[in-house]
């Protein structure tokens, strides 16, 4: 028992030393040396031969990650299907064919359920539709001025400049009947 653990420890120690030596020592000795004073272009970011534009700290859309994860899931499915297909014939000859086949059908059914869930949720659509989702009206921030159309009459401009009514209040700031009914402070 101790001898087996010693072998594992020696291989683990060798792996750690190999990684440290490779990353720190050999990479320092073998890397190309750049002299920025001679060639300042070597200090710039390389983007496929194009000059760098903008910041590299750009937020990517979550759809990139979602599509990549879904691809990874179904890629792993295919990776499990190949060995199963290779070993299916000998297992069928041994009398386990129906069991192994049903087991794979269950595995595929679980993946199909996940696929249908992603499809129905809209994760496979690159441009998501907003059908069936309520539109959310945003109130302007307090004190914010609304933009006015260039040719709008003066009366319309004055009406637009009035503060927006808060839910449960009238335009003059007094509580509305609906606001009184909903606010516990007004209940008797």
N, C-alpha and C positions, 0 to 999 in steps of 0.2 A: 504494500500500500504506500509506504513512504517513498519507495523508489519511483512509483508512477507519478506522485506529486512532485518529486524532484525533477523529473523530465519536463513536466508542464511548466514548472518554475523556470528552468533553464531556457526553454523555448520562449517563454514570455519575456524574460530578461533580455534574450537575444533580439527579440522583436523591438523592444523599447530602445535598446542601444542602436539598432539598425536605423530606426526612424529618426532618432536624435542626430546621429552622425550624418545621415543623408540630408536631412532638412537643414541643419545648421552649418555643418562643416563643408560638405561637398558642394552644396548650393552656393556657399560663399566663395569657394575656390573656382567653380566652373562657370559662374554667371558672367554674362557679357558686361564689360565695363563701359559706361556711358560718360562722356565728358561734356556736360551741358554748356560749358563755356565755348567749346569748339562747335558743337551742333545743338543749338537750342531746340530744334524740332524734336529731339529725342525726349524732351521733357513733356511734350504734349500727349494728350490722350489719343489713342489710335481707334478710329471707328470705321473700319472697313475702307480705308483710303479716303474717306470724306473728312473735311475739317469738322472738329467738334463744335456743336451748336447747343447752347443752353447748358443747364445744369444736369449732371448725371443723377441727381437725386430726384427722380420723377416717380410719382406714385402710379403703379400699374393698376389697371382695372382688375377687380376680383375675378372677372370671367376668365382671365388667362389661367389663374390657379385652379378654378373649378373645372375647366375643360381638361387641364393637365391631370388632375386627380381622377376624373372619370376615365380618361384614357389609361391611366396607370391601373385602375381597377380591372378594366376589361383586358388589358395586356397581361396581367397576372392570371386572369381566367384562362387565356390561351396557353400560358406557360404551364398551367395545371392540366390542360386537356391533352397535350402531347404525351407526357409520361403515362397518363391513364390509357390513352389509345394504344400505346406500345404493350402495356401489361394486360390489357383486357382479354386478348385471345388466350393466353395461358390460364388466366383465372376462369374464363368460360369453360375451358377444357377440364378444370378442376371442379366444376360444379358451382362456382360462385358467380356466374355470369349475370344472373338476374339481380342479385344483391348489389354487385358493383355497378351495374347499369342504373338501377334505381338510385343508388347513392350519387352518381353523377347527375342524374336528372334533378335530384333535390338541390344539388349545388348550383346547377344552371337556373333552376326556378328561383332560388334566392337572388341570383344576379339579375334575372329578368325583372323581378319585383323592384329591385333597386334602380334598374334602368328606367322602368315605367315611372317610378317615383320622381326621378330626376327629370324625365320628359314632361310629366304633368306639372311639375313645379316650375318649369320653364328654364331650368339650368342649362339646357342644351341649345336654347335660342340665343343667338349672339346679340340681337337687339330685342330686348324684352318689351312686350306690349303692356300697356296699362289698362287693358280691358278688364272690367270686373273689379277694379280697384277704385275706391272713392277718391275724388279729387280733394286735396287738402288745400283749403284757402288759408293763405298766410296773412296775418294782420301786420301792418307796418309797425315798426318799432315806435315807441312813444317819442314824439317830437320830430319824427322823420317827415320830410316833405315829399309829396307825390310829384312825379313828373307830369307836366301839362303839355297837351298837344300845342304845337306852335300857333295854330289858327283858332284856338278855343276862345269863346266869348268870355268877357270879364266875369259875368255872373257864374258861369260854370267854374271858373278858376277859384272864385270865393267858396263855392260849394265844395270843391275838392280840397281846399285848404282847411276846412273844418275838421276837427279831430274825429277819428273813427269811434263809433259807439262801442263800448265794451259790452260783451254779452251779459245780459241781465240789467242793463242800464239804458235809459233813453238817451237821445242825442244831447240833452241838456245836462246829463250827469245824474239825474234822479233815478232811483230804482224803478224798473218796469214791473208790471204785475207778475210777469213770468219770473223775473229775478227775485221778487219777494217770495214767490212760492218755492223756489229752489234753494234760497239762502236760509240756513237754519237760524240766523240771527233775527229774521223777521217772523219766524213762527212763534205763535203764542203759546 
